[in-house]
Amino acid sequence: MSAKRYQMFIDGEWVDSRKEETIDVVNPTTERVIASVPKTDREQAKTALEAAEEAQPKWEDLPPIRRASFLSKTAQLLLRDKERLARLLTSEQGKPLYEARSEIEGAASNFEYYAEFARRIEGDVLPSDNPRQTVMILKLPIGVVVSITPWNFPSATVARKLAPALITGNTVVTKPSSNTPLSTIEMVRLMDEAGFPKGVVNAVTGSGSEVGDELVTNKITGLITMTGSTEAGRTIMNHASNHLPKLVLELGGKAPFIVWHDADIPWALKCAIWARFWNCGQTCICSERMYVDEKVKDKFVPAFVRMVKDLRLGNPLEPDTDLGPMVSRKERETSMGFVQRAKEEGDKIIIGGDKPSRPAKGWFFEPTVIEDVKQDSSLVQDEIFGPVVPILEVDSFDKAIDFANDSKYGLASYVFTKDSTRVLKAMNRIKFGESYINQVGPEQLQGAHTGFRQSGLGAEGSRYGLECYTQLKTCYVDWNDKPNLPYLFPYKGR
Ligand code: NAP
C-alpha cells in the first residue's frame, strides 16, 4: 500500500509543493513510512504570508464574537474526530493512544477557552492629566502571526498558538515539525471545514532552516510564536532581528523534582514516575533531575527503581502500554549519548541505559535511572529529552532550591513536602515559570505557561497568553468645546 500524500493549505486551497518534493513521515513504532507531506520552499512560504496579510484586515473587522464561532466549531470538530486524530497522532509521534486522546481533548479545550475571551479583550479607560480629555488603551491585533511547533505535542502546541492568535484578530501561517506534520494538517483541515475565511489560516510544511527561516525573516510577519529547543529559539531570535517582530518563545526545560522527608512518599513516587516518563520523557515539563532528601533516599530510590522496572514498553496502540517508542532514531541516539557519557564518567546506572531486546522494531529506549550524579555534570545541566533521570542526594532544603535554580533553564519544577513553610519557600525561591507542589501536570489553560532564563519569552495559556497576541495602542481623546493647546509648548497659534 502506498503512503498517503498530504497537502498544505495556502489561501484557502490545498496545494502541493511547487517543486513537487516531499518529506516522508515515519511511524516510530514500525519504522515504516506512513505518509508524505510537501517539502516546500521560501517562495511558497512567502505566498502563504501574503495570503495571511491580505485576509487580515477583514478578519480584524469581524466582531470577536463572530470570530469565536469559528473557534468553537473547530473545537466541536476536533472532539467529533477525536479517535481518528488520536490514532494519527500516535502513528506519527509514538505516544500511547490514551495520551494522544487526551492531547486532542486538550487541543479542543484551547479553542473553547479562547473563544470565551471574545467579549473580554479588554482595554483600559484612564483619567487624563488635562481637562476634558480621556486616555484609552486599546488592544489591537498585531497582523500576521507565524506559528512554529515541535513534534512532542503536535496537536496541543498548535491549538495553544492558533486559538489566541485568531480570537484577537490576527491571521496565521503555521509550520509543524517535519517529524510530525500530519496532526497539524488534519487540524487545519477541520478549521477549513469550520468555515474560516480564505487566507485566515495557512499551513506550510518544510524544514525549519529554510521554510521556517523565511517565515521568521519575512517583514510581513508581525509576531513569531515558536515552541521548540532553546537552540532553535536562539537562532530564530537572531534571524528575526532584521525586522524585529514580536516573539513568544516556549523553549527547553530541565525540571527539578525535589522530594523532602516529610512528603507523602508513596504519592511522591507515583508522581515521580508520571513526571519523568510521560510521553516517553519527551515533554518540556518532564522531571529531568531528582533531588532527594538524604533522610529518605535509601527508601525512596529502591522503591522508584522497582516502579521503573514495572513500566511496560510496547505498541502505543495497546491499552496496557506505559511507554511507546521515542519519536525518531535521532532522538534516541541523543538520549543514549547522554547515558554513554555518564557510563564513561563513572556514574552509576541503576536501571536501563540501552535499547530493549523487545519490541524488536521501533525506536524504543529503556527507562533509565542514574545515581550519584554531580550537579555540574551534563546529565544535570543539559536537557535530556528522553526517559533518563539522574538522582542526587541533598542534605538541606535550601541546598535543594539552590541546585534547582542552578540551571540555564527555568520552565517547570516539582516539590513534594507537607511542611507549609517549605511550600511557601519553594513558591517564592524556586525561579521557574511553573511549580507543581505535591502534584504533577499537565499545565491548565487558565495557568500561564512561561519560562525563566533560557526557557522562553512571553507566555501561553491564560489571559497573559492572550495578551501576547495583541498590540497596545494608547489614544488621547479631547472633548473640550474649545480645545486647548498642550501646556508644554510655547507656540500659541498665529
Ligand atoms: P526544534 O528542533 O527546536 O524544532 C521546533 C520547530 O522549530 C520545528 O518546527 C523546526 O522545524 C523549527 N525550526 C528549527 N530551526 C528553525 C529555524 N532556524 N527557523 C525557524 N524554524 C526552525 O525542537 P523539537 O525537537 O521539535 O522539540 C523538542 C524541543 O521543544 C525540546 O527542547 C522541548 O523542551 C521543547 N518544547 C518546549 C515546550 C514549552 O512549552 N516550553 C513545549 C514542547 C516542547 P523542523 O524540525 O521541521 O526543521
Boltz pocket constraint, residues with backbone or C-beta under 6 A from the ligand:
constraints:
  - pocket:
      binder: B
      contacts: [[A, 148], [A, 149], [A, 150], [A, 151], [A, 152], [A, 153], [A, 157], [A, 175], [A, 176], [A, 177], [A, 178], [A, 179], [A, 206], [A, 207], [A, 208], [A, 209], [A, 211], [A, 212], [A, 213], [A, 216], [A, 226], [A, 227], [A, 228], [A, 229], [A, 230], [A, 231], [A, 232], [A, 233], [A, 235], [A, 236], [A, 249], [A, 250], [A, 251], [A, 252], [A, 253], [A, 283], [A, 284], [A, 383], [A, 385], [A, 411], [A, 449], [A, 451], [A, 455], [A, 456]]
      max_distance: 6.0
